[in-house]
Amino acid sequence: MEYPSIVIPLPLHWKKLTYRSFNQSQIIARLLTSDIQRLTQKTLNLRTDIAVRTVHGQAQHLLDRRKRLQGIRQAFNLRPQTAADIHQQTIAIVDDVVTTGASASALARTLLEAGVHRVDVWCIARTSWNKNPR
């Protein structure tokens, strides 16, 4: 298995982080990188300073797939001082739950446009979006 050189927890908007007081993806990312490094002796750089969520929208679980994809499209920016750090790197985005993949896709697109070689998405749970359970 090829491991990424950088691991980025999916960022929360600062208002949500203030309200919640923790980023669950960051906690998961810290545990994953620690365990992978211990078991494989590979170096994984956990970075929380690369991406910023700039759009504070409605809670994603309250929206349908189309609205999720539209609302999140431009939600992430990269800090300019990190451009050289990520160029041609392989990055893993860590998210807790992926439903439509809108958030992870938006961040991945932002990273790829900045010159990242490859983006993987790691998550604890993958759910399917089903508006009408019938």
CNS distance restraints for C-alpha pairs under 8 A (distance, minus, plus):
assign (resid   3 and name CA) (resid  42 and name CA) 7.78 0.50 0.50
assign (resid   3 and name CA) (resid  44 and name CA) 7.79 0.50 0.50
assign (resid   3 and name CA) (resid  90 and name CA) 7.97 0.50 0.50
assign (resid   4 and name CA) (resid  44 and name CA) 6.80 0.50 0.50
assign (resid   4 and name CA) (resid  89 and name CA) 7.66 0.50 0.50
assign (resid   4 and name CA) (resid  90 and name CA) 4.81 0.50 0.50
assign (resid   4 and name CA) (resid  91 and name CA) 5.14 0.50 0.50
assign (resid   4 and name CA) (resid  92 and name CA) 5.98 0.50 0.50
assign (resid   4 and name CA) (resid 120 and name CA) 7.99 0.50 0.50
assign (resid   5 and name CA) (resid  43 and name CA) 7.05 0.50 0.50
assign (resid   5 and name CA) (resid  44 and name CA) 5.28 0.50 0.50
assign (resid   5 and name CA) (resid  45 and name CA) 6.14 0.50 0.50
assign (resid   5 and name CA) (resid  89 and name CA) 6.53 0.50 0.50
assign (resid   5 and name CA) (resid  90 and name CA) 5.68 0.50 0.50
assign (resid   5 and name CA) (resid  91 and name CA) 6.20 0.50 0.50
assign (resid   6 and name CA) (resid  44 and name CA) 5.74 0.50 0.50
assign (resid   6 and name CA) (resid  45 and name CA) 4.70 0.50 0.50
assign (resid   6 and name CA) (resid  46 and name CA) 5.96 0.50 0.50
assign (resid   6 and name CA) (resid  47 and name CA) 6.75 0.50 0.50
assign (resid   6 and name CA) (resid  89 and name CA) 7.38 0.50 0.50
assign (resid   6 and name CA) (resid  90 and name CA) 6.58 0.50 0.50
assign (resid   6 and name CA) (resid  91 and name CA) 4.83 0.50 0.50
assign (resid   6 and name CA) (resid  92 and name CA) 6.40 0.50 0.50
assign (resid   7 and name CA) (resid  29 and name CA) 7.19 0.50 0.50
assign (resid   7 and name CA) (resid  33 and name CA) 7.65 0.50 0.50
assign (resid   7 and name CA) (resid  44 and name CA) 6.71 0.50 0.50
assign (resid   7 and name CA) (resid  45 and name CA) 5.93 0.50 0.50
assign (resid   7 and name CA) (resid  46 and name CA) 4.74 0.50 0.50
assign (resid   7 and name CA) (resid  47 and name CA) 6.07 0.50 0.50
assign (resid   7 and name CA) (resid  91 and name CA) 5.67 0.50 0.50
assign (resid   7 and name CA) (resid  92 and name CA) 4.76 0.50 0.50
assign (resid   7 and name CA) (resid  93 and name CA) 5.99 0.50 0.50
assign (resid   7 and name CA) (resid  94 and name CA) 7.11 0.50 0.50
assign (resid   8 and name CA) (resid  26 and name CA) 7.92 0.50 0.50
assign (resid   8 and name CA) (resid  29 and name CA) 7.42 0.50 0.50
assign (resid   8 and name CA) (resid  46 and name CA) 6.09 0.50 0.50
assign (resid   8 and name CA) (resid  47 and name CA) 5.36 0.50 0.50
assign (resid   8 and name CA) (resid  48 and name CA) 6.05 0.50 0.50
assign (resid   8 and name CA) (resid  50 and name CA) 7.67 0.50 0.50
assign (resid   8 and name CA) (resid  51 and name CA) 7.90 0.50 0.50
assign (resid   8 and name CA) (resid  91 and name CA) 7.17 0.50 0.50
assign (resid   8 and name CA) (resid  92 and name CA) 6.14 0.50 0.50
assign (resid   8 and name CA) (resid  93 and name CA) 4.88 0.50 0.50
assign (resid   8 and name CA) (resid  94 and name CA) 6.10 0.50 0.50
assign (resid   9 and name CA) (resid  25 and name CA) 5.15 0.50 0.50
assign (resid   9 and name CA) (resid  26 and name CA) 4.89 0.50 0.50
assign (resid   9 and name CA) (resid  29 and name CA) 5.91 0.50 0.50
assign (resid   9 and name CA) (resid  47 and name CA) 7.64 0.50 0.50
assign (resid   9 and name CA) (resid  48 and name CA) 6.66 0.50 0.50
assign (resid   9 and name CA) (resid  93 and name CA) 5.65 0.50 0.50
assign (resid   9 and name CA) (resid  94 and name CA) 4.59 0.50 0.50
assign (resid   9 and name CA) (resid  95 and name CA) 6.35 0.50 0.50
assign (resid  10 and name CA) (resid  25 and name CA) 6.00 0.50 0.50
assign (resid  10 and name CA) (resid  26 and name CA) 7.33 0.50 0.50
assign (resid  10 and name CA) (resid  93 and name CA) 6.18 0.50 0.50
assign (resid  10 and name CA) (resid  94 and name CA) 5.77 0.50 0.50
assign (resid  10 and name CA) (resid  95 and name CA) 5.53 0.50 0.50
assign (resid  10 and name CA) (resid 103 and name CA) 7.97 0.50 0.50
assign (resid  10 and name CA) (resid 104 and name CA) 7.20 0.50 0.50
assign (resid  10 and name CA) (resid 107 and name CA) 7.86 0.50 0.50
assign (resid  11 and name CA) (resid  23 and name CA) 7.51 0.50 0.50
assign (resid  11 and name CA) (resid  25 and name CA) 7.79 0.50 0.50
assign (resid  11 and name CA) (resid  48 and name CA) 7.70 0.50 0.50
assign (resid  11 and name CA) (resid  51 and name CA) 6.77 0.50 0.50
assign (resid  11 and name CA) (resid  52 and name CA) 6.04 0.50 0.50
assign (resid  11 and name CA) (resid  53 and name CA) 5.76 0.50 0.50
assign (resid  12 and name CA) (resid  16 and name CA) 6.26 0.50 0.50
assign (resid  12 and name CA) (resid  17 and name CA) 5.89 0.50 0.50
assign (resid  12 and name CA) (resid  23 and name CA) 6.73 0.50 0.50
assign (resid  12 and name CA) (resid  52 and name CA) 7.66 0.50 0.50
assign (resid  12 and name CA) (resid  53 and name CA) 5.89 0.50 0.50
assign (resid  13 and name CA) (resid  17 and name CA) 6.20 0.50 0.50
assign (resid  13 and name CA) (resid  52 and name CA) 7.36 0.50 0.50
assign (resid  13 and name CA) (resid  53 and name CA) 4.93 0.50 0.50
assign (resid  13 and name CA) (resid  54 and name CA) 6.25 0.50 0.50
assign (resid  13 and name CA) (resid  55 and name CA) 6.74 0.50 0.50
assign (resid  13 and name CA) (resid  56 and name CA) 5.77 0.50 0.50
assign (resid  14 and name CA) (resid  18 and name CA) 5.98 0.50 0.50
assign (resid  14 and name CA) (resid  53 and name CA) 7.69 0.50 0.50
assign (resid  15 and name CA) (resid  19 and name CA) 6.21 0.50 0.50
assign (resid  15 and name CA) (resid  56 and name CA) 7.36 0.50 0.50
assign (resid  16 and name CA) (resid  20 and name CA) 5.96 0.50 0.50
assign (resid  16 and name CA) (resid  21 and name CA) 8.00 0.50 0.50
assign (resid  16 and name CA) (resid  56 and name CA) 7.77 0.50 0.50
assign (resid  17 and name CA) (resid  21 and name CA) 5.26 0.50 0.50
assign (resid  17 and name CA) (resid  22 and name CA) 5.93 0.50 0.50
assign (resid  17 and name CA) (resid  23 and name CA) 6.48 0.50 0.50
assign (resid  18 and name CA) (resid  22 and name CA) 7.81 0.50 0.50
assign (resid  23 and name CA) (resid  27 and name CA) 6.61 0.50 0.50
assign (resid  24 and name CA) (resid  28 and name CA) 6.29 0.50 0.50
assign (resid  24 and name CA) (resid  96 and name CA) 6.75 0.50 0.50
assign (resid  25 and name CA) (resid  29 and name CA) 5.97 0.50 0.50
assign (resid  25 and name CA) (resid  94 and name CA) 5.93 0.50 0.50
assign (resid  25 and name CA) (resid  95 and name CA) 5.08 0.50 0.50
assign (resid  25 and name CA) (resid  96 and name CA) 5.38 0.50 0.50
assign (resid  26 and name CA) (resid  30 and name CA) 6.08 0.50 0.50
assign (resid  26 and name CA) (resid  48 and name CA) 7.87 0.50 0.50
assign (resid  26 and name CA) (resid  94 and name CA) 7.61 0.50 0.50
assign (resid  27 and name CA) (resid  31 and name CA) 6.40 0.50 0.50
assign (resid  28 and name CA) (resid  32 and name CA) 6.11 0.50 0.50
assign (resid  28 and name CA) (resid  94 and name CA) 7.44 0.50 0.50
assign (resid  28 and name CA) (resid  96 and name CA) 7.30 0.50 0.50
assign (resid  29 and name CA) (resid  33 and name CA) 6.00 0.50 0.50
assign (resid  29 and name CA) (resid  46 and name CA) 7.34 0.50 0.50
assign (resid  29 and name CA) (resid  94 and name CA) 5.94 0.50 0.50
assign (resid  30 and name CA) (resid  34 and name CA) 6.10 0.50 0.50
assign (resid  30 and name CA) (resid  46 and name CA) 7.05 0.50 0.50
assign (resid  31 and name CA) (resid  35 and name CA) 6.17 0.50 0.50
assign (resid  32 and name CA) (resid  36 and name CA) 6.01 0.50 0.50
assign (resid  33 and name CA) (resid  37 and name CA) 5.97 0.50 0.50
assign (resid  33 and name CA) (resid  44 and name CA) 6.18 0.50 0.50
assign (resid  33 and name CA) (resid  45 and name CA) 7.85 0.50 0.50
assign (resid  33 and name CA) (resid  46 and name CA) 7.02 0.50 0.50
assign (resid  34 and name CA) (resid  38 and name CA) 6.15 0.50 0.50
assign (resid  35 and name CA) (resid  39 and name CA) 6.07 0.50 0.50
assign (resid  36 and name CA) (resid  40 and name CA) 5.79 0.50 0.50
assign (resid  36 and name CA) (resid  41 and name CA) 7.54 0.50 0.50
assign (resid  36 and name CA) (resid  42 and name CA) 7.23 0.50 0.50
assign (resid  37 and name CA) (resid  41 and name CA) 4.91 0.50 0.50
assign (resid  37 and name CA) (resid  42 and name CA) 5.10 0.50 0.50
assign (resid  37 and name CA) (resid  43 and name CA) 5.98 0.50 0.50
assign (resid  37 and name CA) (resid  44 and name CA) 6.77 0.50 0.50
assign (resid  38 and name CA) (resid  42 and name CA) 7.94 0.50 0.50
assign (resid  49 and name CA) (resid  79 and name CA) 7.36 0.50 0.50
assign (resid  49 and name CA) (resid  82 and name CA) 7.90 0.50 0.50
assign (resid  50 and name CA) (resid  78 and name CA) 5.62 0.50 0.50
assign (resid  50 and name CA) (resid  79 and name CA) 5.57 0.50 0.50
assign (resid  50 and name CA) (resid  82 and name CA) 5.88 0.50 0.50
assign (resid  51 and name CA) (resid  76 and name CA) 6.59 0.50 0.50
assign (resid  51 and name CA) (resid  77 and name CA) 5.76 0.50 0.50
assign (resid  51 and name CA) (resid  78 and name CA) 4.48 0.50 0.50
assign (resid  51 and name CA) (resid  79 and name CA) 6.18 0.50 0.50
assign (resid  51 and name CA) (resid 107 and name CA) 7.99 0.50 0.50
assign (resid  52 and name CA) (resid  76 and name CA) 5.56 0.50 0.50
assign (resid  52 and name CA) (resid  77 and name CA) 5.32 0.50 0.50
assign (resid  52 and name CA) (resid  78 and name CA) 6.09 0.50 0.50
assign (resid  52 and name CA) (resid  79 and name CA) 7.19 0.50 0.50
assign (resid  53 and name CA) (resid  75 and name CA) 5.61 0.50 0.50
assign (resid  53 and name CA) (resid  76 and name CA) 4.49 0.50 0.50
assign (resid  53 and name CA) (resid  77 and name CA) 6.45 0.50 0.50
assign (resid  54 and name CA) (resid  75 and name CA) 5.41 0.50 0.50
assign (resid  54 and name CA) (resid  76 and name CA) 5.64 0.50 0.50
assign (resid  54 and name CA) (resid  77 and name CA) 6.70 0.50 0.50
assign (resid  55 and name CA) (resid  72 and name CA) 7.58 0.50 0.50
assign (resid  55 and name CA) (resid  74 and name CA) 7.58 0.50 0.50
assign (resid  55 and name CA) (resid  75 and name CA) 4.75 0.50 0.50
assign (resid  55 and name CA) (resid  76 and name CA) 7.24 0.50 0.50
assign (resid  56 and name CA) (resid  75 and name CA) 7.91 0.50 0.50
assign (resid  57 and name CA) (resid  71 and name CA) 7.15 0.50 0.50
assign (resid  58 and name CA) (resid  62 and name CA) 7.26 0.50 0.50
assign (resid  58 and name CA) (resid  63 and name CA) 7.73 0.50 0.50
assign (resid  59 and name CA) (resid  63 and name CA) 7.29 0.50 0.50
assign (resid  60 and name CA) (resid  68 and name CA) 6.17 0.50 0.50
assign (resid  63 and name CA) (resid  67 and name CA) 5.87 0.50 0.50
assign (resid  63 and name CA) (resid  68 and name CA) 5.86 0.50 0.50
assign (resid  64 and name CA) (resid  68 and name CA) 6.15 0.50 0.50
assign (resid  64 and name CA) (resid 131 and name CA) 7.35 0.50 0.50
assign (resid  65 and name CA) (resid  69 and name CA) 6.24 0.50 0.50
assign (resid  65 and name CA) (resid 100 and name CA) 6.39 0.50 0.50
assign (resid  65 and name CA) (resid 129 and name CA) 7.44 0.50 0.50
assign (resid  66 and name CA) (resid  70 and name CA) 6.24 0.50 0.50
assign (resid  67 and name CA) (resid  71 and name CA) 5.83 0.50 0.50
assign (resid  68 and name CA) (resid  72 and name CA) 6.10 0.50 0.50
assign (resid  68 and name CA) (resid 100 and name CA) 7.83 0.50 0.50
assign (resid  68 and name CA) (resid 102 and name CA) 6.19 0.50 0.50
assign (resid  69 and name CA) (resid  73 and name CA) 6.17 0.50 0.50
assign (resid  69 and name CA) (resid 102 and name CA) 5.21 0.50 0.50
assign (resid  69 and name CA) (resid 103 and name CA) 7.95 0.50 0.50
assign (resid  71 and name CA) (resid  75 and name CA) 7.63 0.50 0.50
assign (resid  72 and name CA) (resid 102 and name CA) 6.57 0.50 0.50
assign (resid  72 and name CA) (resid 103 and name CA) 6.20 0.50 0.50
assign (resid  72 and name CA) (resid 106 and name CA) 6.49 0.50 0.50
assign (resid  73 and name CA) (resid 102 and name CA) 7.73 0.50 0.50
assign (resid  73 and name CA) (resid 106 and name CA) 5.44 0.50 0.50
assign (resid  74 and name CA) (resid 106 and name CA) 6.98 0.50 0.50
assign (resid  75 and name CA) (resid 106 and name CA) 7.13 0.50 0.50
assign (resid  75 and name CA) (resid 107 and name CA) 7.86 0.50 0.50
assign (resid  76 and name CA) (resid 106 and name CA) 7.10 0.50 0.50
assign (resid  76 and name CA) (resid 107 and name CA) 5.97 0.50 0.50
assign (resid  76 and name CA) (resid 110 and name CA) 6.93 0.50 0.50
assign (resid  77 and name CA) (resid 110 and name CA) 7.04 0.50 0.50
assign (resid  78 and name CA) (resid  82 and name CA) 7.35 0.50 0.50
assign (resid  78 and name CA) (resid  83 and name CA) 7.72 0.50 0.50
assign (resid  78 and name CA) (resid 110 and name CA) 7.59 0.50 0.50
assign (resid  78 and name CA) (resid 111 and name CA) 7.71 0.50 0.50
assign (resid  79 and name CA) (resid  83 and name CA) 7.38 0.50 0.50
assign (resid  82 and name CA) (resid  86 and name CA) 6.62 0.50 0.50
assign (resid  83 and name CA) (resid  87 and name CA) 6.28 0.50 0.50
assign (resid  83 and name CA) (resid 114 and name CA) 7.04 0.50 0.50
assign (resid  85 and name CA) (resid  89 and name CA) 7.89 0.50 0.50
assign (resid  86 and name CA) (resid  90 and name CA) 7.99 0.50 0.50
assign (resid  86 and name CA) (resid 114 and name CA) 7.96 0.50 0.50
assign (resid  86 and name CA) (resid 115 and name CA) 7.25 0.50 0.50
assign (resid  86 and name CA) (resid 116 and name CA) 5.84 0.50 0.50
assign (resid  87 and name CA) (resid 114 and name CA) 7.07 0.50 0.50
assign (resid  87 and name CA) (resid 115 and name CA) 4.97 0.50 0.50
assign (resid  87 and name CA) (resid 116 and name CA) 5.04 0.50 0.50
assign (resid  87 and name CA) (resid 117 and name CA) 7.20 0.50 0.50
assign (resid  88 and name CA) (resid 115 and name CA) 5.83 0.50 0.50
assign (resid  88 and name CA) (resid 116 and name CA) 4.61 0.50 0.50
assign (resid  88 and name CA) (resid 117 and name CA) 4.36 0.50 0.50
assign (resid  88 and name CA) (resid 118 and name CA) 7.75 0.50 0.50
assign (resid  89 and name CA) (resid 116 and name CA) 5.25 0.50 0.50
assign (resid  89 and name CA) (resid 117 and name CA) 5.25 0.50 0.50
assign (resid  89 and name CA) (resid 118 and name CA) 6.86 0.50 0.50
assign (resid  90 and name CA) (resid 116 and name CA) 6.52 0.50 0.50
assign (resid  90 and name CA) (resid 117 and name CA) 5.56 0.50 0.50
assign (resid  90 and name CA) (resid 118 and name CA) 4.75 0.50 0.50
assign (resid  90 and name CA) (resid 119 and name CA) 5.91 0.50 0.50
assign (resid  90 and name CA) (resid 120 and name CA) 7.82 0.50 0.50
assign (resid  91 and name CA) (resid 116 and name CA) 7.44 0.50 0.50
assign (resid  91 and name CA) (resid 118 and name CA) 6.29 0.50 0.50
assign (resid  91 and name CA) (resid 119 and name CA) 4.88 0.50 0.50
assign (resid  91 and name CA) (resid 120 and name CA) 6.25 0.50 0.50
assign (resid  92 and name CA) (resid 119 and name CA) 5.63 0.50 0.50
assign (resid  92 and name CA) (resid 120 and name CA) 4.56 0.50 0.50
assign (resid  92 and name CA) (resid 121 and name CA) 5.49 0.50 0.50
assign (resid  92 and name CA) (resid 122 and name CA) 6.52 0.50 0.50
assign (resid  93 and name CA) (resid 104 and name CA) 7.01 0.50 0.50
assign (resid  93 and name CA) (resid 108 and name CA) 7.68 0.50 0.50
assign (resid  93 and name CA) (resid 119 and name CA) 7.14 0.50 0.50
assign (resid  93 and name CA) (resid 120 and name CA) 6.18 0.50 0.50
assign (resid  93 and name CA) (resid 121 and name CA) 4.81 0.50 0.50
assign (resid  93 and name CA) (resid 122 and name CA) 6.01 0.50 0.50
assign (resid  94 and name CA) (resid 121 and name CA) 6.02 0.50 0.50
assign (resid  94 and name CA) (resid 122 and name CA) 4.82 0.50 0.50
assign (resid  94 and name CA) (resid 123 and name CA) 5.72 0.50 0.50
assign (resid  95 and name CA) (resid 104 and name CA) 7.35 0.50 0.50
assign (resid  95 and name CA) (resid 121 and name CA) 7.41 0.50 0.50
assign (resid  95 and name CA) (resid 122 and name CA) 6.35 0.50 0.50
assign (resid  95 and name CA) (resid 123 and name CA) 4.89 0.50 0.50
assign (resid  95 and name CA) (resid 124 and name CA) 7.23 0.50 0.50
assign (resid  96 and name CA) (resid 123 and name CA) 5.20 0.50 0.50
assign (resid  96 and name CA) (resid 124 and name CA) 5.26 0.50 0.50
assign (resid  96 and name CA) (resid 125 and name CA) 6.49 0.50 0.50
assign (resid  97 and name CA) (resid 123 and name CA) 5.95 0.50 0.50
assign (resid  97 and name CA) (resid 124 and name CA) 6.05 0.50 0.50
assign (resid  97 and name CA) (resid 125 and name CA) 4.77 0.50 0.50
assign (resid  97 and name CA) (resid 126 and name CA) 5.77 0.50 0.50
assign (resid  97 and name CA) (resid 127 and name CA) 7.23 0.50 0.50
assign (resid  98 and name CA) (resid 104 and name CA) 7.81 0.50 0.50
assign (resid  98 and name CA) (resid 123 and name CA) 6.66 0.50 0.50
assign (resid  98 and name CA) (resid 125 and name CA) 6.37 0.50 0.50
assign (resid  98 and name CA) (resid 126 and name CA) 4.88 0.50 0.50
assign (resid  98 and name CA) (resid 127 and name CA) 6.26 0.50 0.50
assign (resid  99 and name CA) (resid 126 and name CA) 5.97 0.50 0.50
assign (resid  99 and name CA) (resid 127 and name CA) 4.89 0.50 0.50
assign (resid  99 and name CA) (resid 128 and name CA) 5.63 0.50 0.50
assign (resid  99 and name CA) (resid 129 and name CA) 5.95 0.50 0.50
assign (resid 100 and name CA) (resid 128 and name CA) 7.15 0.50 0.50
assign (resid 100 and name CA) (resid 129 and name CA) 6.40 0.50 0.50
assign (resid 101 and name CA) (resid 105 and name CA) 5.79 0.50 0.50
assign (resid 102 and name CA) (resid 106 and name CA) 6.07 0.50 0.50
assign (resid 103 and name CA) (resid 107 and name CA) 6.35 0.50 0.50
assign (resid 104 and name CA) (resid 108 and name CA) 5.98 0.50 0.50
assign (resid 104 and name CA) (resid 121 and name CA) 6.96 0.50 0.50
assign (resid 105 and name CA) (resid 109 and name CA) 5.99 0.50 0.50
assign (resid 106 and name CA) (resid 110 and name CA) 6.32 0.50 0.50
assign (resid 107 and name CA) (resid 111 and name CA) 6.23 0.50 0.50
assign (resid 108 and name CA) (resid 112 and name CA) 6.08 0.50 0.50
assign (resid 108 and name CA) (resid 119 and name CA) 6.11 0.50 0.50
assign (resid 109 and name CA) (resid 113 and name CA) 6.08 0.50 0.50
assign (resid 110 and name CA) (resid 114 and name CA) 6.40 0.50 0.50
assign (resid 111 and name CA) (resid 115 and name CA) 6.69 0.50 0.50
assign (resid 111 and name CA) (resid 116 and name CA) 5.66 0.50 0.50
assign (resid 111 and name CA) (resid 119 and name CA) 7.73 0.50 0.50
assign (resid 112 and name CA) (resid 116 and name CA) 4.75 0.50 0.50
assign (resid 112 and name CA) (resid 117 and name CA) 6.82 0.50 0.50
assign (resid 112 and name CA) (resid 118 and name CA) 7.15 0.50 0.50
assign (resid 112 and name CA) (resid 119 and name CA) 7.42 0.50 0.50
